[in-house]
Every structure is written in structure tokens, then in C-alpha cells.
Amino acid sequence: MEELYTLEREVGRGSYGVVFEGHMAKTRQRVAIKRLPCSNPECIELYLQELWAMRATAKNHVNVIALHSCLLQTGPRSLKPLKPGKLPLCLVESVLKGRVAGAPQSQERNDALSNTQRRTNSVSRLQDRTNTVQSRVKLQDKPKSNMSDSTTPQRPQNRSRKRPQREEEQQGPLRCLALWLVMEYCDGGDLNQYLLSRPPDAERNHSVVRQLCSAVAFLHSLGITHRDLKPDNVLVCVTPKGPVVKVADFGLSKMSEGLMDGDLTRQHFSSTCGSDFYMAPEVWGGLTYTAQADIFSLGVMFWAVLERITFLEEGTTQEQLGAYVCKGRSGWLMPLGEALWENADLQLCIPMKFKRAPPLPPPPGPAMCSLLLDMLASNPDARPPADQLEARVRSALKEDSH
């Protein structure tokens, strides 16, 4: 590792791995290095999915996180670069067999018992490069915001889908211990931290919205449906000309190898995954869904960014950007997708009419409000496709500026 990269400090830790700030040994370029321990087949499938999606983007869009390289660790100090376009055969074997290749026999027996049903369909899941794991790894550190106060609505703990528990690493012969993903480093943290640690600024918000439109249009053009778009999964690079946002974390993404007539909206998915505040109604309802679920997630994010709408998870002090519906006298915060699944005719009030804690940006204009309502439509077919969204956003912002 020292010959290629230097690890400086740990900057993030999640359910699946650890992220370090580091430098390239030759150029001293700062990078983010994520270590993903290959401890069980479900985790490995998630890692391979993320790796494949990040390779597909191939540093071709400024608003999508760039992958510099991937390293394979087979011993305490044994690392080798993974060739472009290649997947480690030992990890593919682990996913196909439902047990970690090269693991001790005791672990193999446990994996076999816990993955009996999983073996029957893992081949097809690997071939279409999908997964149903409901979690993510933090790509960067996320310092607690000091912007929250007693006026910020609180939301009970996330009711997200159950995620598999990471097992302790167990070394064995011919076994991949970990994957190391080397990515570009984002010094502004995630979108929550970046925006909420600064006074509201309408131009900055508009720039973020436009960049996210461009990123999702690019991903959809490659046949990639992200399936977990939210502020946590958008990283920020601070530049003299303003923030450059980067869509990241492709562990739940779905890649479609061949678009039907070039239309990603005709490709249907069935795995219920994502984060509850940003999931589309059809995902909440357990129905099959298309890439238009990403457009709904963007609509929730855009509404929250433009109006600075936040909430608190119970037991935390970290504010999060997210639009919601208030239910009952107690002010229970319900995700928009859940509310629209229960009542498809629910009328959303954009901009929000009840008071929120200052400081606040000016509310979005009529044209942008109309576009947000289209993005948040209960009917996926009524939402604008990604390849039209960027032009519509620019048009709406221009119209409202006059």
C-alpha cells in the first residue's frame, strides 16, 4: 500500500467498512480510500455491485464520484491492483456459492446454513448486477451539525429495511480479506453537512439542483438506476467557483445491460430498497418500479434544498434535509412516499405554508413549484424522465427569476 498510497487518517466508519483520507505516493494527490472487509457473501455482493457501477461511470462526469483504482488484499500486507474490467474470481465464487471462498470450515458451514435459499438465485442476481441489501457505507466523515434547535421537527428512528450484520474478519488460505476502493476526495462532506453549516443562499441551492439533474441524467443514460438518492449520498467538493456535488454510494444501484428501445423507464425492479424519507410511493407499496423512482427521490431532495426543510432522527442532533408530511395533532413526520402510497390524491403544499426556523432562503417560484409537483407525482409515468429534467429545471429557474 505504501508504494502506491499513504493513509493519513480515518474519516468515516459504517456498517460495512472504513474510509481513510490518503495521498497518492507519486503525485501527492489527496484521495479517499475505502476498505471493505470481505467477511460474508451478502457484503461481498454489495461491494461487487458498487465496484461495477463505479467502473461504468469511468470518471466521465464531474458530478459523479470518480473511482481511481481498486486493490485486492489477500494477506496482512499483501495488496495488488485489480485489473480494469476484471472481478476477483474468489469473490465471485463467494457470491455464487453463498459462502466465503477460502474461509475456515466452521464459517463455511455457518454461511451454508444461513444462505440456503440465497444460493438458488444468486447466479441471476450477479448476472444482472443487482442486490437487495438495505444499507450503505459512509464515504466521508459527517461532523454533527450545530444548526439544530428546538424548532426543528423530530422524526423517530429510521424504519429502514433490516440490513445484514457484518461479521468479524476471519483469515484463511486463498481468501480475499478486503477490497480497497481509491476514490476522489471530497472536502465539503455530504450535502447535509455542507448546506446546513452555511447561511441559506438561493444561487448555491440552484447550482446544487442543476448539478444533481445532470448527474442522474448521465447515470440513467448508462442504464444505472441509483435507488438510494439522498443528501447523505451526495458529496461536495469546495472550489473557488462554488460547490461541485458528486453522487456517490452505488451499493444499491441497478445496472441494466441493454435498455429496451433506449428507455430505462421500461426496465422494472422488484427489490424494496432505499431510505424511507426518499423512497417513491411504488417502492413503499412493494410494487415493481422503474428508474422513475430516482426522480421522486430527487424531488424530495430538491424541495428540501430549495426551502431548507430539515428534520431530526430521534436520539440524534444531526439535522437532515428532507421534505415530509405532518400527520395528526402530534405532528408525526411521515415520508412523502409513504403518505402518497396511502393516499395517491394527497395534495402537497409547495412551498410549505407553515413556519420553519430561520434563516430561510426565498421560497421557490411558481414554475419550480409546478415542476416539483410533477417530480413527486404518485404516478411514475407522470414524472419527467431524467433526460428532460435538467432542461426543465433550467427553464423553471429562469422563468421564476423574471
Buried (B, 14 or more C-beta within 10 A) or exposed (E): BEEBBBBEEEBBEBBBBBBBBBBBEEEEEBBBBBBBBBBBBBBBBBBBBBBBBBBBBEEEBBBBBBBBBBBBBBEEEEBEEBEEEEBBEBBBBBBBBBBBBBBBEEBBEBBEEBBEEBBEEBEEBBEEBBBBBBBBBBBBBBEEBEBBEEEBBBBEEEEBBEBBEBBEBBEBEEBBBBBBBBBBBBBBBBBBBBBBBEEBEBEBBBBBBBBBBBBBBBBBBBBBBBBBBBBBBBBBBEEEEEBBBBBBBBBBBBBBEEBEEEEBBEBEBEBBBBBBBBBBBBBBBEBEBBBBBBBBBBBBBBBBBBBBBBBBBEEEEBBBBBBBBBEEEEEEBBBBBBBBBBEEEBEBEBBBEEEBBEEEBEBBBEBBBBBBBBBBBBEBEEBBBBBEBBEBBBEBBEBBEE
